[in-house]
Amino acid sequence: MQLSSISAMRFRSTQLLNGNQKYAIGNTTKSAVVVILLPFTVLLIVLSFSVTRSSHNFPSPMIYAATTTTSSLESLDFNVTEMKPCNIFSGEWVPYSEGPYYDNETCNLINDQQNCIKFGRPDKEFLKWRWKPHECDLPLFDATLFLQLVRGKSMAFVGDSVGRNQMNSLLCLLNHVALPEDISKRYATDPVYFRRWFYADYNFTLVTLWSPFLVRTSDGDPNGHSHNNLMMNLHLDKADESWTNEVKNFDFVIISSGQWFFRPLVFYEKGQLVGCHKCQQKNVTDLGHYYGYRKAFRTALRTLASLKGYKGVTFLRTFSPAHFENAEWNNGGSCERTRPYAKEDAKFEWYIFQMYVTQVEEFRAAEKKARKRGLKFLMLNTTEIMLLRPDGHPNNYVHRRTKNNSNSKVTIYSDCVHWCLPGPIDAWNEFLLYMLKLESQKSFISSLQRFV
């Protein structure tokens, strides 16, 4: 797919999220409040009241760029001048000579499966690019500011290993300011798949809750799961309790999933078999992977929108594309490029667009339900920017496991799904911080309104 398809994807997603209206955050009234209420800033400083949580009116993925560069929370709250519309997700990768925020020597929290430099990746050019929105400058990640914004709060990444990939990026971005304690083993859940970190100085908890399908699952093989039989049963109308039992206590939930839906799957709804994807079973209709993907996100997002006791902010992180070339992942496919695509050279399969649109449609429907409860749903729109980064994957530069601690190595397929650390995935957390900053500013404005 060429540039025209990327443009079509952006236009289509804009329509899906905003109908025929401009792709902009909030409403006109709220934008005007920024200007109207500025005189009350001095009054607010004198009164020294604490800023409270915003009123949860929904903003679309179009967010605002503040021109301030100060890193203190106090300055962030009060400097609300010179804000302009900016879609931070529309832009290009530009050369950046400064290089990454961290490396495998300054951060010891990198998973070996994404530690590309440690395991021999020879090229470094993939580390010298930064995302530049067309309409503004995306501020550098400020670890101190991030930790101030999440002080006393908790954040959960719900989904598969790409979500965990983002959490590991965040751990390294924060590493030079604060070191967390790994508290995973204090809980009954598997400490490999359910990782939990605690930043004592900020009373901030960061976790990953493993749920690659987001809905309830069971082995498709009655004899049990094996590498030779990857089929799974998905109960598409029942959210996975491994995350629903926990998230109601979290302030921020980043939900995502993707690549697992391409494997053979059997679909159930209301306890009844309704179809499958690549199951090759007689008298069972093959509904394709889009069917299961849509229903799983519908169930997950609407569960969050209606979950009793849940008051957090939900972020949907959109589909992360793979970049296998020359063959499929299990037949020698690899990702050996060393620099980003130029937009006119970007190619991708139509399925990526379909996966993305499916998420956007289900997000929009769930957001309407969430809004009625005063909940906030936001979109972390990473699909288009990552389409342009075929150079950002580990490929073969990962830790090679052995069989039963012997010298015999297991078969290693090229990893063109996850992202090297450091690497382009660090931009996701620049987006996340930017959006958290905006929410803090909106909280400030919401507080000012009470005095008008």
Beta strands, then each sheet from edge to edge (+ up, - down):
strand 1: 63-66
strand 2: 83-86
strand 3: 91-95
strand 4: 129-133
strand 5: 154-159
strand 6: 181-182
strand 7: 196-199
strand 8: 204-210
strand 9: 215-219
strand 10: 232-239
strand 11: 252-255
strand 12: 265-269
strand 13: 272-277
strand 14: 313-317
strand 15: 376-380
sheet 1: 1+ 2-
sheet 2: 3+ 4-
sheet 3: 6+ 7- 8+ 5+ 11+ 14+ 15+
sheet 4: 9+ 10- 12- 13+
end
